[in-house]
Amino acid sequence: MKKRLGAICLALTLAVFLAACEGKELLPAPSSAQPPPEDTAESALPSGGIVSDSGRADTIEDYYARTAVIARNEWAEDPSRIGLSTEVWAREYAALHYSNMAVDAVFENGWVAPPGMFVDRLGGGCCLWTLELSEASGEIRKEQVQIFFFEEEGRACLTGLLTGESMLKTRQEGYDYLALDPRFSARIQAVPTPDMPGESAAVELAALCGGDNRQDAYPLTETCAALVQAERRAVVYDFAQEKILQDVELGDGWRTERMEGEALILLCWDDDRAVKEMSVSAEGVSSRPIDAEDLRYTVGEAAITQREGSLWRGGTVLLQGGGEGEDAKSYRFDRALDDHRFLYHYWGYEWLEHSGIYDLAAGTDRPLPDNGPNYILGVDLRRGTALVCRMEDLGFCCDYSRLDLKNGAVRPLGVGPVSLGGADEYEDPEVFPAANREGSRLCLWYSKNGSTCLEIYDLSGSLLYQWAVSEKAAMISGVTLMGENTLYVAMHRYSTGGEWLYRIEY
């Protein structure tokens, strides 16, 4: 016990000394807000040392052994709730191991365990800090410190400090590490995973396109999807063949722009701000230079330009937008329907004015009336129908209907959330729609009784498929329908901390 107290005193002394000599602000070593009584802590130790999680014996002299950390029971104020107060322990580690150096601690990244891992309001997670250690010669060394913590009532509790090869690499390893703390283990449960429906497959995006930052999925066909990650790489993955078909580097500057047919369109630029439009599909990758001020779309042999809120063909304006600020209104190209017609949306400041179909061959505009369904979700020109709904505010839809493009007749589908069980009556749900390109299938997804529910309907209003994903297991970020029987669901799975794409045949 004397050696343990001596180490803490040394940390405090070094912190004050380094701050005075080097001019760097160092946080004091943490004090325990709830320290166990000393006689209790001593009596809890088996003779010969503390038995660690691995089963081997550690002595209290090993200051950062897991069991020594647990025995000290150190807490720090953490109003951030994301463990940023763990910097105090990163600095304490530096003070104990690098007493002749000034230190700066830089937060790199971290994660917070999902609420579904705990049976009550306990929280926990991991923070990665880089220690920049300045020697007298001016040379700067770097070392990373991985700190695991629990959080409760605005305070963080240190449960482990790992460095070098001992640092954990996966989220599941981190969850398991937290669960081994005997102070909190009774309040921890396994992180659930979504059920796998029949005729389905799932891939973790990071395993295919790499990178630690966010990855996004863009379904292209009934079997292929483009996966884009924030570290400048895109791949096309084929679920049927279970292999990558395309792999392309995007460069330093880029953004995803739109879907065009079965291709994902991205805008890329270099250091000289020269802009090119890149098309990524299952068949290949192509690019062409463009004017950054204009967006160009292809309808048959015609090129449609979107500029300053208006749609143009060559030097002729087809649909005129305009205005400034909250009075501005703009036409936005959605997609080509065939070789002479295209779908567009006409937007106000934060609302939709209407959708419509423009016919280049006839030179006519066919907008939806503003006294009923005003937004076109999908169009089936073979059947002469469109799937439409009413959009009041940006993104909020209701009143799903089938529109006859020949005579303008509207038939409501009469669809909405279907009860998937549970005691609570769900009122006024926030429902998000997704339709296939042909407008023959509609998916409604919404939150109910702790799950995200997905329901797929045809244009007769019949329920074809439903699936519920526990919100303790995953957060759904996007839904895409392809063809007549393929559903893609993008989600963040808490069990791995990564982005996943599910492909389901229904």
SULDA-V316419 format. One record per backbone hydrogen bond with DSSP energy under -0.5 kcal/mol. NH is the residue of the N-H (numbers start at 1). CO is the residue of the C=O. E is the energy in kcal/mol with one decimal. If there is no record, write none. Layout:
# SULDA-V316419
((NH	CO	E) (NH	CO	E))
This chain:
# SULDA-V316419
((5	1	-2.5) (6	2	-2.4) (7	3	-2.0) (8	4	-1.7) (9	5	-2.4) (10	6	-2.3) (11	7	-2.0) (12	8	-2.1) (13	9	-2.6) (14	10	-2.7) (15	11	-2.2) (16	12	-2.0) (17	13	-2.4) (18	14	-3.0) (19	15	-2.1) (20	16	-1.9) (21	17	-2.3) (22	18	-2.7) (23	19	-1.2) (24	18	-0.5) (26	24	-0.6) (34	73	-0.5) (35	32	-0.6) (41	37	-2.8) (42	38	-2.5) (43	39	-2.5) (44	40	-1.5) (45	42	-1.5) (49	46	-1.7) (50	58	-4.5) (52	50	-0.6) (52	56	-2.9) (55	52	-1.5) (58	50	-3.4) (62	59	-1.7) (63	61	-1.5) (65	62	-1.8) (69	65	-2.5) (70	66	-2.3) (71	67	-2.1) (72	68	-1.8) (73	69	-1.4) (74	69	-0.5) (75	31	-0.5) (76	156	-2.5) (78	154	-3.2) (81	78	-1.3) (86	83	-1.9) (87	84	-1.5) (88	85	-1.8) (89	86	-0.8) (90	86	-1.6) (91	87	-2.5) (92	88	-1.6) (93	89	-2.1) (94	90	-1.8) (95	91	-2.5) (96	92	-1.9) (97	93	-2.1) (98	94	-2.8) (101	98	-1.6) (102	134	-1.6) (104	132	-1.6) (106	104	-0.5) (106	130	-2.7) (108	128	-2.9) (109	128	-1.0) (111	126	-2.3) (113	124	-3.0) (117	114	-2.1) (118	115	-1.9) (119	187	-2.1) (123	151	-2.3) (125	149	-2.3) (126	111	-2.5) (127	147	-2.5) (128	109	-3.1) (129	127	-0.6) (129	145	-2.7) (130	106	-3.0) (131	129	-0.6) (131	143	-3.7) (132	104	-3.2) (132	130	-0.6) (133	131	-0.8) (133	141	-3.5) (134	102	-2.6) (134	132	-0.6) (135	133	-0.6) (135	139	-2.9) (138	135	-1.9) (141	133	-3.1) (141	139	-0.5) (143	131	-1.7) (145	129	-2.9) (146	162	-3.3) (147	127	-2.9) (147	145	-0.6) (148	146	-0.5) (148	160	-2.7) (149	125	-2.2) (150	157	-2.2) (151	123	-2.6) (152	155	-2.5) (155	152	-1.2) (156	76	-3.4) (157	150	-3.0) (158	74	-1.8) (159	148	-2.4) (160	148	-1.4) (162	146	-3.1) (164	144	-0.6) (166	163	-1.7) (167	164	-1.5) (174	170	-1.6) (175	171	-2.5) (176	172	-2.5) (177	173	-2.1) (178	174	-2.3) (179	175	-2.1) (180	176	-0.7) (180	177	-0.9) (181	178	-1.7) (182	180	-0.7) (184	181	-1.5) (185	181	-1.8) (187	184	-2.2) (188	185	-1.6) (189	117	-3.2) (192	190	-0.5) (197	195	-0.8) (200	197	-0.5) (201	503	-2.1) (203	501	-1.9) (205	203	-0.6) (205	499	-2.3) (206	499	-0.5) (207	204	-0.9) (208	204	-0.7) (208	205	-1.3) (209	205	-3.0) (210	206	-1.5) (216	228	-3.4) (218	226	-3.0) (220	224	-2.5) (221	224	-1.9) (225	237	-2.1) (226	218	-2.7) (227	235	-3.4) (228	216	-3.0) (229	233	-2.5) (230	214	-2.0) (232	229	-0.9) (233	229	-1.0) (234	248	-2.6) (235	227	-2.5) (236	246	-2.0) (237	225	-2.9) (237	235	-0.5) (238	243	-2.8) (239	223	-3.1) (239	237	-0.6) (242	238	-1.4) (243	238	-1.3) (245	236	-3.4) (246	236	-1.1) (248	234	-2.9) (250	232	-2.3) (251	232	-0.6) (253	269	-1.0) (255	267	-1.9) (257	265	-2.9) (258	265	-1.5) (260	263	-2.7) (263	260	-1.3) (264	280	-2.8) (265	258	-3.1) (265	263	-0.5) (266	278	-2.7) (267	255	-2.7) (268	276	-2.8) (269	253	-2.2) (270	274	-1.2) (273	270	-2.0) (276	268	-2.9) (277	288	-3.4) (278	266	-3.1) (278	276	-0.5) (279	286	-3.2) (280	264	-2.6) (280	278	-0.5) (281	284	-2.2) (286	279	-2.1) (288	277	-1.7) (290	275	-1.8) (292	290	-0.6) (294	291	-1.6) (295	306	-1.6) (297	304	-3.0) (299	302	-2.7) (302	299	-2.3) (304	297	-3.4) (304	302	-0.5) (305	312	-2.7) (306	295	-3.3) (307	305	-0.6) (307	310	-2.5) (310	307	-1.9) (311	319	-2.2) (312	305	-3.1) (313	316	-2.9) (314	303	-0.6) (316	313	-1.9) (317	315	-0.5) (318	311	-3.0) (319	311	-1.6) (321	319	-0.6) (322	329	-2.8) (327	324	-1.9) (328	325	-1.4) (329	322	-2.9) (330	347	-2.3) (331	309	-2.8) (332	345	-2.7) (334	343	-2.8) (335	343	-1.2) (337	341	-3.0) (338	341	-1.4) (342	358	-2.0) (343	335	-3.0) (344	356	-2.3) (345	332	-2.1) (346	354	-3.1) (347	330	-2.9) (347	345	-0.6) (348	351	-3.3) (352	392	-0.5) (353	346	-2.7) (353	351	-0.5) (354	346	-1.3) (355	374	-1.2) (356	344	-2.0) (357	366	-1.6) (358	342	-2.6) (359	364	-3.0) (360	340	-3.5) (360	358	-0.6) (361	340	-0.5) (363	359	-1.6) (364	359	-1.4) (366	357	-2.4) (368	355	-2.9) (372	369	-0.7) (374	389	-1.3) (375	389	-2.3) (377	375	-0.6) (377	387	-3.0) (378	387	-1.3) (379	437	-1.7) (380	385	-3.1) (381	379	-0.6) (384	380	-1.1) (385	380	-2.2) (386	403	-1.8) (387	378	-2.6) (388	386	-0.6) (388	401	-2.6) (389	375	-2.0) (390	398	-3.3) (391	389	-0.6) (392	390	-0.6) (392	396	-1.2) (394	350	-1.4) (396	393	-1.9) (397	395	-0.7) (397	431	-0.6) (398	390	-1.8) (401	388	-3.0) (402	411	-2.7) (403	386	-3.1) (403	401	-0.5) (404	409	-2.9) (405	384	-2.5) (405	403	-0.7) (406	384	-0.6) (408	404	-2.3) (411	402	-2.6) (412	410	-0.5) (413	400	-2.7) (414	400	-0.7) (426	424	-0.5) (427	425	-0.5) (431	429	-1.0) (432	445	-2.7) (434	443	-1.9) (436	441	-1.4) (439	436	-1.6) (442	457	-2.4) (443	434	-3.6) (444	455	-2.6) (445	432	-2.5) (446	453	-1.8) (448	451	-3.0) (451	448	-1.8) (452	469	-2.9) (453	446	-3.3) (453	451	-0.6) (454	467	-2.8) (455	444	-2.1) (456	465	-2.7) (457	442	-3.0) (458	462	-1.5) (459	440	-0.6) (461	458	-1.8) (464	456	-3.5) (464	462	-0.6) (465	456	-1.2) (467	454	-2.0) (469	452	-2.5) (470	468	-0.5) (471	450	-2.6) (473	470	-1.3) (474	470	-1.8) (475	492	-2.0) (476	474	-0.5) (477	490	-2.4) (478	490	-1.4) (480	488	-2.4) (482	486	-2.7) (485	482	-0.5) (486	482	-1.6) (487	504	-3.0) (488	480	-3.1) (489	502	-2.2) (490	478	-2.6) (491	500	-2.4) (492	475	-2.6) (493	491	-0.7) (493	498	-2.3) (494	473	-2.1) (494	492	-0.5) (495	473	-0.6) (496	493	-0.7) (497	493	-1.9) (498	493	-0.8) (500	491	-3.3) (501	203	-2.3) (502	489	-2.9) (503	201	-3.1) (504	487	-3.2) (505	199	-2.5) (506	485	-2.0) (506	504	-0.5))
